[in-house]
Amino acid sequence: MTQQTGREDLAGRVIKLADLVAYQAGAVVSRTIIDKKVGTVTLFAFDAGQGLSEHTAPYDALVYLLDGEAEITISAKPLRVKTGEMVIMPANQPHALRALKPFKMTLVMVRA
């Protein structure tokens, strides 16, 4: 996974989220937008066929697709998610993501 840099101050600006992370051939790219004790907001860009293997997290997480199409599997149940749609991944349930087409997403993790 590639972490994009250049964390200029984004506060107080109008920004298109999808423009803050770029696709890279054969890769998953991430960029943290907010990282606080109570939660994080991270952008991801997945090339087609790329994904994150099954894992669990101790907190609820909201995934919102900015572009493209993905399969998100939660507790062995596959869900097809497209641009403009969201899924909440419940805490402590195994989940995985796979790019059916290149896709960009916002991941909001709530730790409180």
Biopython code that builds the backbone (N, CA, C, O; Angstrom):
import numpy as np
from Bio.PDB.StructureBuilder import StructureBuilder

atoms = [
    (1, "MET", "N", (0.858, -1.172, 0.000)),
    (1, "MET", "CA", (0.000, 0.000, 0.000)),
    (1, "MET", "C", (0.899, 1.229, 0.000)),
    (1, "MET", "O", (1.921, 1.266, 0.685)),
    (2, "THR", "N", (0.512, 2.216, -0.764)),
    (2, "THR", "CA", (1.258, 3.456, -0.875)),
    (2, "THR", "C", (0.537, 4.546, -0.089)),
    (2, "THR", "O", (-0.680, 4.695, -0.201)),
    (3, "GLN", "N", (1.290, 5.309, 0.708)),
    (3, "GLN", "CA", (0.723, 6.441, 1.455)),
    (3, "GLN", "C", (1.104, 7.710, 0.712)),
    (3, "GLN", "O", (2.289, 7.994, 0.540)),
    (4, "GLN", "N", (0.110, 8.478, 0.268)),
    (4, "GLN", "CA", (0.405, 9.735, -0.413)),
    (4, "GLN", "C", (0.736, 10.796, 0.619)),
    (4, "GLN", "O", (0.161, 10.831, 1.708)),
    (5, "THR", "N", (1.663, 11.652, 0.260)),
    (5, "THR", "CA", (2.097, 12.709, 1.170)),
    (5, "THR", "C", (1.598, 14.059, 0.683)),
    (5, "THR", "O", (0.767, 14.129, -0.223)),
    (6, "GLY", "N", (2.098, 15.117, 1.277)),
    (6, "GLY", "CA", (1.657, 16.454, 0.895)),
    (6, "GLY", "C", (0.424, 16.846, 1.674)),
    (6, "GLY", "O", (-0.578, 17.247, 1.083)),
    (7, "ARG", "N", (0.477, 16.736, 3.002)),
    (7, "ARG", "CA", (-0.677, 17.027, 3.856)),
    (7, "ARG", "C", (-0.780, 18.517, 4.140)),
    (7, "ARG", "O", (-0.727, 18.944, 5.294)),
    (8, "GLU", "N", (-0.926, 19.299, 3.089)),
    (8, "GLU", "CA", (-1.140, 20.725, 3.286)),
    (8, "GLU", "C", (-2.409, 20.925, 4.103)),
    (8, "GLU", "O", (-3.270, 20.046, 4.138)),
    (9, "ASP", "N", (-2.527, 22.042, 4.740)),
    (9, "ASP", "CA", (-3.697, 22.314, 5.573)),
    (9, "ASP", "C", (-4.946, 22.340, 4.706)),
    (9, "ASP", "O", (-5.069, 23.163, 3.799)),
    (10, "LEU", "N", (-5.866, 21.436, 4.994)),
    (10, "LEU", "CA", (-7.100, 21.321, 4.220)),
    (10, "LEU", "C", (-8.267, 22.047, 4.881)),
    (10, "LEU", "O", (-9.323, 22.209, 4.270)),
    (11, "ALA", "N", (-8.082, 22.484, 6.128)),
    (11, "ALA", "CA", (-9.164, 23.123, 6.879)),
    (11, "ALA", "C", (-9.573, 24.443, 6.243)),
    (11, "ALA", "O", (-8.731, 25.202, 5.762)),
    (12, "GLY", "N", (-10.876, 24.707, 6.245)),
    (12, "GLY", "CA", (-11.389, 25.978, 5.750)),
    (12, "GLY", "C", (-11.361, 26.130, 4.250)),
    (12, "GLY", "O", (-11.431, 27.244, 3.732)),
    (13, "ARG", "N", (-11.256, 24.998, 3.536)),
    (13, "ARG", "CA", (-11.212, 25.031, 2.071)),
    (13, "ARG", "C", (-12.297, 24.124, 1.508)),
    (13, "ARG", "O", (-12.674, 23.140, 2.144)),
    (14, "VAL", "N", (-12.795, 24.442, 0.335)),
    (14, "VAL", "CA", (-13.710, 23.562, -0.381)),
    (14, "VAL", "C", (-12.857, 22.655, -1.261)),
    (14, "VAL", "O", (-12.068, 23.124, -2.082)),
    (15, "ILE", "N", (-13.030, 21.347, -1.073)),
    (15, "ILE", "CA", (-12.164, 20.381, -1.762)),
    (15, "ILE", "C", (-13.012, 19.206, -2.228)),
    (15, "ILE", "O", (-13.908, 18.760, -1.511)),
    (16, "LYS", "N", (-12.738, 18.711, -3.411)),
    (16, "LYS", "CA", (-13.380, 17.493, -3.901)),
    (16, "LYS", "C", (-12.550, 16.312, -3.396)),
    (16, "LYS", "O", (-11.396, 16.147, -3.792)),
    (17, "LEU", "N", (-13.140, 15.491, -2.521)),
    (17, "LEU", "CA", (-12.407, 14.388, -1.895)),
    (17, "LEU", "C", (-11.722, 13.481, -2.906)),
    (17, "LEU", "O", (-10.572, 13.088, -2.709)),
    (18, "ALA", "N", (-12.412, 13.150, -3.973)),
    (18, "ALA", "CA", (-11.845, 12.230, -4.966)),
    (18, "ALA", "C", (-10.553, 12.748, -5.585)),
    (18, "ALA", "O", (-9.747, 11.962, -6.085)),
    (19, "ASP", "N", (-10.347, 14.065, -5.556)),
    (19, "ASP", "CA", (-9.125, 14.640, -6.126)),
    (19, "ASP", "C", (-7.924, 14.552, -5.185)),
    (19, "ASP", "O", (-6.798, 14.833, -5.595)),
    (20, "LEU", "N", (-8.152, 14.168, -3.935)),
    (20, "LEU", "CA", (-7.069, 14.137, -2.950)),
    (20, "LEU", "C", (-6.280, 12.833, -2.925)),
    (20, "LEU", "O", (-5.281, 12.722, -2.214)),
    (21, "VAL", "N", (-6.726, 11.849, -3.698)),
    (21, "VAL", "CA", (-6.005, 10.582, -3.778)),
    (21, "VAL", "C", (-6.052, 10.115, -5.235)),
    (21, "VAL", "O", (-7.087, 10.213, -5.894)),
    (22, "ALA", "N", (-4.916, 9.605, -5.728)),
    (22, "ALA", "CA", (-4.814, 9.235, -7.142)),
    (22, "ALA", "C", (-4.641, 7.727, -7.304)),
    (22, "ALA", "O", (-4.039, 7.061, -6.461)),
    (23, "TYR", "N", (-5.178, 7.208, -8.395)),
    (23, "TYR", "CA", (-4.967, 5.801, -8.730)),
    (23, "TYR", "C", (-3.514, 5.582, -9.102)),
    (23, "TYR", "O", (-2.865, 6.450, -9.686)),
    (24, "GLN", "N", (-3.007, 4.383, -8.746)),
    (24, "GLN", "CA", (-1.678, 3.957, -9.160)),
    (24, "GLN", "C", (-1.808, 2.536, -9.681)),
    (24, "GLN", "O", (-2.435, 1.697, -9.033)),
    (25, "ALA", "N", (-1.232, 2.254, -10.830)),
    (25, "ALA", "CA", (-1.350, 0.929, -11.445)),
    (25, "ALA", "C", (-0.892, -0.163, -10.483)),
    (25, "ALA", "O", (0.206, -0.093, -9.930)),
    (26, "GLY", "N", (-1.740, -1.171, -10.287)),
    (26, "GLY", "CA", (-1.397, -2.333, -9.472)),
    (26, "GLY", "C", (-1.235, -2.051, -7.995)),
    (26, "GLY", "O", (-0.561, -2.808, -7.297)),
    (27, "ALA", "N", (-1.838, -0.974, -7.497)),
    (27, "ALA", "CA", (-1.581, -0.587, -6.105)),
    (27, "ALA", "C", (-2.841, -0.118, -5.388)),
    (27, "ALA", "O", (-3.872, 0.174, -5.994)),
    (28, "VAL", "N", (-2.703, -0.061, -4.069)),
    (28, "VAL", "CA", (-3.683, 0.580, -3.196)),
    (28, "VAL", "C", (-2.986, 1.804, -2.614)),
    (28, "VAL", "O", (-1.906, 1.693, -2.033)),
    (29, "VAL", "N", (-3.600, 2.962, -2.769)),
    (29, "VAL", "CA", (-3.024, 4.210, -2.282)),
    (29, "VAL", "C", (-3.922, 4.755, -1.180)),
    (29, "VAL", "O", (-5.146, 4.726, -1.304)),
    (30, "SER", "N", (-3.319, 5.254, -0.098)),
    (30, "SER", "CA", (-4.123, 5.834, 0.988)),
    (30, "SER", "C", (-3.595, 7.208, 1.359)),
    (30, "SER", "O", (-2.428, 7.537, 1.147)),
    (31, "ARG", "N", (-4.500, 7.995, 1.919)),
    (31, "ARG", "CA", (-4.139, 9.334, 2.404)),
    (31, "ARG", "C", (-5.010, 9.662, 3.609)),
    (31, "ARG", "O", (-6.236, 9.705, 3.504)),
    (32, "THR", "N", (-4.380, 9.891, 4.743)),
    (32, "THR", "CA", (-5.105, 10.242, 5.957)),
    (32, "THR", "C", (-5.442, 11.723, 5.921)),
    (32, "THR", "O", (-4.576, 12.569, 5.699)),
    (33, "ILE", "N", (-6.718, 12.020, 6.142)),
    (33, "ILE", "CA", (-7.204, 13.397, 6.126)),
    (33, "ILE", "C", (-7.349, 13.917, 7.558)),
    (33, "ILE", "O", (-6.970, 15.050, 7.853)),
    (34, "ILE", "N", (-7.899, 13.085, 8.441)),
    (34, "ILE", "CA", (-8.051, 13.425, 9.859)),
    (34, "ILE", "C", (-7.582, 12.226, 10.679)),
    (34, "ILE", "O", (-7.947, 11.087, 10.388)),
    (35, "ASP", "N", (-6.781, 12.485, 11.693)),
    (35, "ASP", "CA", (-6.309, 11.424, 12.587)),
    (35, "ASP", "C", (-6.374, 11.957, 14.014)),
    (35, "ASP", "O", (-5.470, 12.652, 14.475)),
    (36, "LYS", "N", (-7.453, 11.619, 14.696)),
    (36, "LYS", "CA", (-7.687, 12.085, 16.065)),
    (36, "LYS", "C", (-7.897, 10.885, 16.978)),
    (36, "LYS", "O", (-8.123, 9.768, 16.514)),
    (37, "LYS", "N", (-7.820, 11.130, 18.268)),
    (37, "LYS", "CA", (-8.027, 10.074, 19.258)),
    (37, "LYS", "C", (-9.399, 9.414, 19.087)),
    (37, "LYS", "O", (-9.525, 8.206, 19.289)),
    (38, "VAL", "N", (-10.420, 10.179, 18.722)),
    (38, "VAL", "CA", (-11.787, 9.660, 18.614)),
    (38, "VAL", "C", (-12.114, 9.067, 17.244)),
    (38, "VAL", "O", (-13.169, 8.453, 17.084)),
    (39, "GLY", "N", (-11.243, 9.233, 16.259)),
    (39, "GLY", "CA", (-11.511, 8.646, 14.959)),
    (39, "GLY", "C", (-10.609, 9.154, 13.858)),
    (39, "GLY", "O", (-9.822, 10.081, 14.042)),
    (40, "THR", "N", (-10.748, 8.512, 12.694)),
    (40, "THR", "CA", (-9.932, 8.879, 11.543)),
    (40, "THR", "C", (-10.806, 8.974, 10.291)),
    (40, "THR", "O", (-11.869, 8.362, 10.195)),
    (41, "VAL", "N", (-10.312, 9.766, 9.341)),
    (41, "VAL", "CA", (-10.886, 9.811, 8.000)),
    (41, "VAL", "C", (-9.721, 9.568, 7.047)),
    (41, "VAL", "O", (-8.740, 10.311, 7.040)),
    (42, "THR", "N", (-9.848, 8.517, 6.246)),
    (42, "THR", "CA", (-8.780, 8.139, 5.327)),
    (42, "THR", "C", (-9.364, 7.925, 3.943)),
    (42, "THR", "O", (-10.427, 7.320, 3.803)),
    (43, "LEU", "N", (-8.679, 8.415, 2.922)),
    (43, "LEU", "CA", (-9.072, 8.190, 1.536)),
    (43, "LEU", "C", (-8.229, 7.061, 0.966)),
    (43, "LEU", "O", (-7.050, 6.925, 1.292)),
    (44, "PHE", "N", (-8.842, 6.258, 0.117)),
    (44, "PHE", "CA", (-8.142, 5.158, -0.547)),
    (44, "PHE", "C", (-8.455, 5.184, -2.027)),
    (44, "PHE", "O", (-9.547, 5.584, -2.434)),
    (45, "ALA", "N", (-7.488, 4.754, -2.840)),
    (45, "ALA", "CA", (-7.685, 4.507, -4.269)),
    (45, "ALA", "C", (-7.163, 3.110, -4.557)),
    (45, "ALA", "O", (-5.988, 2.824, -4.327)),
    (46, "PHE", "N", (-8.027, 2.239, -5.058)),
    (46, "PHE", "CA", (-7.678, 0.851, -5.367)),
    (46, "PHE", "C", (-7.691, 0.661, -6.874)),
    (46, "PHE", "O", (-8.668, 1.015, -7.534)),
    (47, "ASP", "N", (-6.628, 0.113, -7.421)),
    (47, "ASP", "CA", (-6.647, -0.257, -8.831)),
    (47, "ASP", "C", (-7.489, -1.529, -8.968)),
    (47, "ASP", "O", (-7.673, -2.255, -7.991)),
    (48, "ALA", "N", (-7.997, -1.800, -10.163)),
    (48, "ALA", "CA", (-8.818, -2.990, -10.400)),
    (48, "ALA", "C", (-8.075, -4.235, -9.932)),
    (48, "ALA", "O", (-6.886, -4.399, -10.206)),
    (49, "GLY", "N", (-8.787, -5.113, -9.223)),
    (49, "GLY", "CA", (-8.204, -6.358, -8.737)),
    (49, "GLY", "C", (-7.492, -6.248, -7.407)),
    (49, "GLY", "O", (-7.189, -7.267, -6.787)),
    (50, "GLN", "N", (-7.218, -5.035, -6.953)),
    (50, "GLN", "CA", (-6.537, -4.838, -5.680)),
    (50, "GLN", "C", (-7.544, -4.909, -4.540)),
    (50, "GLN", "O", (-8.748, -4.781, -4.762)),
    (51, "GLY", "N", (-7.054, -5.113, -3.323)),
    (51, "GLY", "CA", (-7.962, -5.171, -2.194)),
    (51, "GLY", "C", (-7.238, -5.218, -0.865)),
    (51, "GLY", "O", (-6.016, -5.091, -0.788)),
    (52, "LEU", "N", (-8.019, -5.402, 0.165)),
    (52, "LEU", "CA", (-7.506, -5.601, 1.514)),
    (52, "LEU", "C", (-8.028, -6.952, 1.979)),
    (52, "LEU", "O", (-9.226, -7.221, 1.892)),
    (53, "SER", "N", (-7.138, -7.796, 2.470)),
    (53, "SER", "CA", (-7.538, -9.123, 2.902)),
    (53, "SER", "C", (-8.400, -9.053, 4.159)),
    (53, "SER", "O", (-8.457, -8.024, 4.832)),
    (54, "GLU", "N", (-9.060, -10.148, 4.457)),
    (54, "GLU", "CA", (-9.983, -10.181, 5.590)),
    (54, "GLU", "C", (-9.262, -9.838, 6.891)),
    (54, "GLU", "O", (-8.173, -10.334, 7.177)),
    (55, "HIS", "N", (-9.906, -8.975, 7.663)),
    (55, "HIS", "CA", (-9.365, -8.545, 8.959)),
    (55, "HIS", "C", (-10.529, -8.040, 9.809)),
    (55, "HIS", "O", (-11.656, -7.933, 9.327)),
    (56, "THR", "N", (-10.254, -7.736, 11.055)),
    (56, "THR", "CA", (-11.267, -7.144, 11.930)),
    (56, "THR", "C", (-10.704, -5.849, 12.499)),
    (56, "THR", "O", (-9.494, -5.627, 12.509)),
    (57, "ALA", "N", (-11.607, -5.005, 12.971)),
    (57, "ALA", "CA", (-11.226, -3.757, 13.630)),
    (57, "ALA", "C", (-12.113, -3.619, 14.869)),
    (57, "ALA", "O", (-13.267, -4.048, 14.857)),
    (58, "PRO", "N", (-11.579, -3.025, 15.932)),
    (58, "PRO", "CA", (-12.357, -2.922, 17.168)),
    (58, "PRO", "C", (-13.382, -1.793, 17.164)),
    (58, "PRO", "O", (-14.029, -1.542, 18.180)),
    (59, "TYR", "N", (-13.536, -1.108, 16.028)),
    (59, "TYR", "CA", (-14.435, 0.038, 15.943)),
    (59, "TYR", "C", (-15.307, -0.057, 14.693)),
    (59, "TYR", "O", (-14.916, -0.674, 13.702)),
    (60, "ASP", "N", (-16.485, 0.556, 14.745)),
    (60, "ASP", "CA", (-17.317, 0.675, 13.550)),
    (60, "ASP", "C", (-16.583, 1.523, 12.517)),
    (60, "ASP", "O", (-15.841, 2.442, 12.866)),
    (61, "ALA", "N", (-16.800, 1.205, 11.242)),
    (61, "ALA", "CA", (-16.193, 1.979, 10.163)),
    (61, "ALA", "C", (-17.220, 2.169, 9.054)),
    (61, "ALA", "O", (-17.939, 1.238, 8.692)),
    (62, "LEU", "N", (-17.279, 3.382, 8.523)),
    (62, "LEU", "CA", (-18.166, 3.707, 7.416)),
    (62, "LEU", "C", (-17.318, 3.843, 6.157)),
    (62, "LEU", "O", (-16.319, 4.561, 6.142)),
    (63, "VAL", "N", (-17.728, 3.150, 5.110)),
    (63, "VAL", "CA", (-17.074, 3.246, 3.810)),
    (63, "VAL", "C", (-18.039, 3.926, 2.852)),
    (63, "VAL", "O", (-19.189, 3.506, 2.722)),
    (64, "TYR", "N", (-17.573, 4.982, 2.177)),
    (64, "TYR", "CA", (-18.372, 5.688, 1.175)),
    (64, "TYR", "C", (-17.579, 5.695, -0.130)),
    (64, "TYR", "O", (-16.454, 6.193, -0.173)),
    (65, "LEU", "N", (-18.170, 5.139, -1.204)),
    (65, "LEU", "CA", (-17.479, 5.092, -2.486)),
    (65, "LEU", "C", (-17.615, 6.410, -3.227)),
    (65, "LEU", "O", (-18.719, 6.874, -3.509)),
    (66, "LEU", "N", (-16.475, 7.001, -3.534)),
    (66, "LEU", "CA", (-16.404, 8.253, -4.281)),
    (66, "LEU", "C", (-16.412, 8.010, -5.781)),
    (66, "LEU", "O", (-16.815, 8.873, -6.561)),
    (67, "ASP", "N", (-15.957, 6.809, -6.180)),
    (67, "ASP", "CA", (-15.791, 6.497, -7.592)),
    (67, "ASP", "C", (-15.638, 4.985, -7.723)),
    (67, "ASP", "O", (-15.060, 4.344, -6.845)),
    (68, "GLY", "N", (-16.150, 4.410, -8.809)),
    (68, "GLY", "CA", (-15.876, 3.022, -9.125)),
    (68, "GLY", "C", (-16.824, 2.015, -8.508)),
    (68, "GLY", "O", (-17.973, 2.325, -8.193)),
    (69, "GLU", "N", (-16.310, 0.781, -8.338)),
    (69, "GLU", "CA", (-17.137, -0.324, -7.859)),
    (69, "GLU", "C", (-16.277, -1.317, -7.088)),
    (69, "GLU", "O", (-15.176, -1.673, -7.509)),
    (70, "ALA", "N", (-16.809, -1.756, -5.941)),
    (70, "ALA", "CA", (-16.060, -2.669, -5.072)),
    (70, "ALA", "C", (-16.967, -3.767, -4.539)),
    (70, "ALA", "O", (-18.192, -3.639, -4.522)),
    (71, "GLU", "N", (-16.336, -4.844, -4.107)),
    (71, "GLU", "CA", (-17.028, -5.871, -3.345)),
    (71, "GLU", "C", (-16.487, -5.786, -1.927)),
    (71, "GLU", "O", (-15.285, -5.911, -1.696)),
    (72, "ILE", "N", (-17.390, -5.572, -0.984)),
    (72, "ILE", "CA", (-17.026, -5.528, 0.432)),
    (72, "ILE", "C", (-17.708, -6.717, 1.085)),
    (72, "ILE", "O", (-18.930, -6.852, 1.035)),
    (73, "THR", "N", (-16.912, -7.567, 1.691)),
    (73, "THR", "CA", (-17.436, -8.762, 2.341)),
    (73, "THR", "C", (-17.395, -8.545, 3.839)),
    (73, "THR", "O", (-16.350, -8.217, 4.401)),
    (74, "ILE", "N", (-18.549, -8.731, 4.491)),
    (74, "ILE", "CA", (-18.648, -8.589, 5.945)),
    (74, "ILE", "C", (-19.197, -9.898, 6.494)),
    (74, "ILE", "O", (-20.299, -10.312, 6.134)),
    (75, "SER", "N", (-18.431, -10.549, 7.362)),
    (75, "SER", "CA", (-18.838, -11.835, 7.948)),
    (75, "SER", "C", (-19.322, -12.802, 6.873)),
    (75, "SER", "O", (-20.396, -13.393, 6.989)),
    (76, "ALA", "N", (-18.516, -12.954, 5.830)),
    (76, "ALA", "CA", (-18.739, -13.882, 4.709)),
    (76, "ALA", "C", (-19.900, -13.483, 3.798)),
    (76, "ALA", "O", (-20.277, -14.270, 2.929)),
    (77, "LYS", "N", (-20.481, -12.294, 3.962)),
    (77, "LYS", "CA", (-21.573, -11.821, 3.102)),
    (77, "LYS", "C", (-21.025, -10.765, 2.134)),
    (77, "LYS", "O", (-20.686, -9.659, 2.556)),
    (78, "PRO", "N", (-20.937, -11.100, 0.831)),
    (78, "PRO", "CA", (-20.429, -10.123, -0.141)),
    (78, "PRO", "C", (-21.480, -9.065, -0.486)),
    (78, "PRO", "O", (-22.657, -9.372, -0.676)),
    (79, "LEU", "N", (-21.026, -7.822, -0.560)),
    (79, "LEU", "CA", (-21.885, -6.694, -0.922)),
    (79, "LEU", "C", (-21.242, -5.958, -2.083)),
    (79, "LEU", "O", (-20.055, -5.635, -2.028)),
    (80, "ARG", "N", (-22.005, -5.689, -3.133)),
    (80, "ARG", "CA", (-21.503, -4.911, -4.270)),
    (80, "ARG", "C", (-21.826, -3.449, -3.998)),
    (80, "ARG", "O", (-22.985, -3.097, -3.780)),
    (81, "VAL", "N", (-20.801, -2.595, -4.010)),
    (81, "VAL", "CA", (-20.949, -1.180, -3.668)),
    (81, "VAL", "C", (-20.455, -0.344, -4.848)),
    (81, "VAL", "O", (-19.391, -0.605, -5.409)),
    (82, "LYS", "N", (-21.254, 0.673, -5.217)),
    (82, "LYS", "CA", (-20.924, 1.516, -6.366)),
    (82, "LYS", "C", (-20.823, 2.982, -5.943)),
    (82, "LYS", "O", (-21.169, 3.345, -4.819)),
    (83, "THR", "N", (-20.346, 3.805, -6.857)),
    (83, "THR", "CA", (-20.204, 5.246, -6.631)),
    (83, "THR", "C", (-21.449, 5.814, -5.953)),
    (83, "THR", "O", (-22.575, 5.577, -6.390)),
    (84, "GLY", "N", (-21.223, 6.573, -4.870)),
    (84, "GLY", "CA", (-22.312, 7.225, -4.157)),
    (84, "GLY", "C", (-22.985, 6.368, -3.105)),
    (84, "GLY", "O", (-23.899, 6.834, -2.423)),
    (85, "GLU", "N", (-22.553, 5.129, -2.960)),
    (85, "GLU", "CA", (-23.138, 4.239, -1.955)),
    (85, "GLU", "C", (-22.195, 4.061, -0.780)),
    (85, "GLU", "O", (-20.991, 4.293, -0.883)),
    (86, "MET", "N", (-22.777, 3.640, 0.353)),
    (86, "MET", "CA", (-21.976, 3.445, 1.565)),
    (86, "MET", "C", (-22.331, 2.133, 2.235)),
    (86, "MET", "O", (-23.387, 1.550, 1.993)),
    (87, "VAL", "N", (-21.414, 1.684, 3.087)),
    (87, "VAL", "CA", (-21.592, 0.485, 3.899)),
    (87, "VAL", "C", (-20.985, 0.775, 5.261)),
    (87, "VAL", "O", (-19.927, 1.397, 5.362)),
    (88, "ILE", "N", (-21.662, 0.319, 6.308)),
    (88, "ILE", "CA", (-21.074, 0.383, 7.642)),
    (88, "ILE", "C", (-20.551, -1.001, 7.976)),
    (88, "ILE", "O", (-21.290, -1.984, 7.935)),
    (89, "MET", "N", (-19.267, -1.067, 8.307)),
    (89, "MET", "CA", (-18.635, -2.321, 8.711)),
    (89, "MET", "C", (-18.626, -2.337, 10.244)),
    (89, "MET", "O", (-17.905, -1.556, 10.864)),
    (90, "PRO", "N", (-19.420, -3.220, 10.856)),
    (90, "PRO", "CA", (-19.523, -3.242, 12.319)),
    (90, "PRO", "C", (-18.223, -3.680, 12.990)),
    (90, "PRO", "O", (-17.459, -4.478, 12.447)),
    (91, "ALA", "N", (-18.000, -3.145, 14.164)),
    (91, "ALA", "CA", (-16.819, -3.503, 14.955)),
    (91, "ALA", "C", (-16.762, -5.003, 15.168)),
    (91, "ALA", "O", (-17.786, -5.666, 15.335)),
    (92, "ASN", "N", (-15.546, -5.525, 15.160)),
    (92, "ASN", "CA", (-15.241, -6.920, 15.495)),
    (92, "ASN", "C", (-15.827, -7.950, 14.536)),
    (92, "ASN", "O", (-15.830, -9.138, 14.859)),
    (93, "GLN", "N", (-16.318, -7.545, 13.382)),
    (93, "GLN", "CA", (-16.775, -8.495, 12.373)),
    (93, "GLN", "C", (-15.748, -8.544, 11.247)),
    (93, "GLN", "O", (-15.300, -7.498, 10.777)),
    (94, "PRO", "N", (-15.369, -9.745, 10.807)),
    (94, "PRO", "CA", (-14.373, -9.836, 9.739)),
    (94, "PRO", "C", (-14.889, -9.202, 8.447)),
    (94, "PRO", "O", (-16.045, -9.388, 8.068)),
    (95, "HIS", "N", (-14.018, -8.459, 7.787)),
    (95, "HIS", "CA", (-14.386, -7.814, 6.527)),
    (95, "HIS", "C", (-13.182, -7.752, 5.595)),
    (95, "HIS", "O", (-12.032, -7.792, 6.032)),
    (96, "ALA", "N", (-13.475, -7.654, 4.302)),
    (96, "ALA", "CA", (-12.444, -7.560, 3.267)),
    (96, "ALA", "C", (-12.993, -6.693, 2.144)),
    (96, "ALA", "O", (-14.206, -6.544, 1.997)),
    (97, "LEU", "N", (-12.080, -6.119, 1.347)),
    (97, "LEU", "CA", (-12.477, -5.271, 0.224)),
    (97, "LEU", "C", (-11.736, -5.713, -1.023)),
    (97, "LEU", "O", (-10.574, -6.114, -0.961)),
    (98, "ARG", "N", (-12.431, -5.635, -2.174)),
    (98, "ARG", "CA", (-11.807, -5.983, -3.450)),
    (98, "ARG", "C", (-12.359, -5.074, -4.530)),
    (98, "ARG", "O", (-13.568, -4.853, -4.609)),
    (99, "ALA", "N", (-11.473, -4.548, -5.361)),
    (99, "ALA", "CA", (-11.867, -3.639, -6.441)),
    (99, "ALA", "C", (-12.375, -4.436, -7.640)),
    (99, "ALA", "O", (-11.602, -5.135, -8.295)),
    (100, "LEU", "N", (-13.679, -4.333, -7.929)),
    (100, "LEU", "CA", (-14.234, -4.933, -9.142)),
    (100, "LEU", "C", (-13.838, -4.084, -10.344)),
    (100, "LEU", "O", (-13.615, -4.602, -11.438)),
    (101, "LYS", "N", (-13.755, -2.778, -10.126)),
    (101, "LYS", "CA", (-13.236, -1.783, -11.063)),
    (101, "LYS", "C", (-12.372, -0.868, -10.197)),
    (101, "LYS", "O", (-12.492, -0.913, -8.973)),
    (102, "PRO", "N", (-11.512, -0.047, -10.781)),
    (102, "PRO", "CA", (-10.802, 0.906, -9.932)),
    (102, "PRO", "C", (-11.824, 1.692, -9.102)),
    (102, "PRO", "O", (-12.857, 2.114, -9.621)),
    (103, "PHE", "N", (-11.532, 1.886, -7.818)),
    (103, "PHE", "CA", (-12.459, 2.648, -6.989)),
    (103, "PHE", "C", (-11.723, 3.476, -5.958)),
    (103, "PHE", "O", (-10.611, 3.157, -5.535)),
    (104, "LYS", "N", (-12.398, 4.570, -5.564)),
    (104, "LYS", "CA", (-11.908, 5.443, -4.502)),
    (104, "LYS", "C", (-12.951, 5.436, -3.397)),
    (104, "LYS", "O", (-14.154, 5.415, -3.659)),
    (105, "MET", "N", (-12.472, 5.454, -2.152)),
    (105, "MET", "CA", (-13.402, 5.450, -1.034)),
    (105, "MET", "C", (-12.899, 6.328, 0.093)),
    (105, "MET", "O", (-11.704, 6.588, 0.234)),
    (106, "THR", "N", (-13.856, 6.774, 0.889)),
    (106, "THR", "CA", (-13.565, 7.435, 2.154)),
    (106, "THR", "C", (-13.866, 6.431, 3.249)),
    (106, "THR", "O", (-14.935, 5.822, 3.261)),
    (107, "LEU", "N", (-12.934, 6.258, 4.162)),
    (107, "LEU", "CA", (-13.115, 5.376, 5.313)),
    (107, "LEU", "C", (-13.155, 6.255, 6.557)),
    (107, "LEU", "O", (-12.192, 6.957, 6.867)),
    (108, "VAL", "N", (-14.282, 6.208, 7.266)),
    (108, "VAL", "CA", (-14.433, 6.962, 8.508)),
    (108, "VAL", "C", (-14.513, 5.948, 9.648)),
    (108, "VAL", "O", (-15.468, 5.177, 9.738)),
    (109, "MET", "N", (-13.503, 5.958, 10.511)),
    (109, "MET", "CA", (-13.479, 5.048, 11.643)),
    (109, "MET", "C", (-13.760, 5.842, 12.913)),
    (109, "MET", "O", (-13.100, 6.841, 13.197)),
    (110, "VAL", "N", (-14.747, 5.382, 13.668)),
    (110, "VAL", "CA", (-15.149, 6.046, 14.896)),
    (110, "VAL", "C", (-14.649, 5.227, 16.075)),
    (110, "VAL", "O", (-15.030, 4.068, 16.239)),
    (111, "ARG", "N", (-13.800, 5.828, 16.892)),
    (111, "ARG", "CA", (-13.194, 5.108, 18.016)),
    (111, "ARG", "C", (-13.891, 5.352, 19.336)),
    (111, "ARG", "O", (-13.495, 4.777, 20.350)),
    (112, "ALA", "N", (-14.902, 6.175, 19.356)),
    (112, "ALA", "CA", (-15.562, 6.504, 20.626)),
    (112, "ALA", "C", (-16.906, 5.812, 20.732)),
    (112, "ALA", "O", (-17.605, 5.972, 21.733)),
]
sb = StructureBuilder()
sb.init_structure("model")
sb.init_model(0)
sb.init_chain("A")
sb.init_seg("    ")
for serial, (resi, resn, name, xyz) in enumerate(atoms, 1):
    if name == "N":
        sb.init_residue(resn, " ", resi, " ")
    sb.init_atom(name, np.array(xyz, "f"), 0.0, 1.0, " ", f" {name:<3s}", serial, name[0])
structure = sb.get_structure()
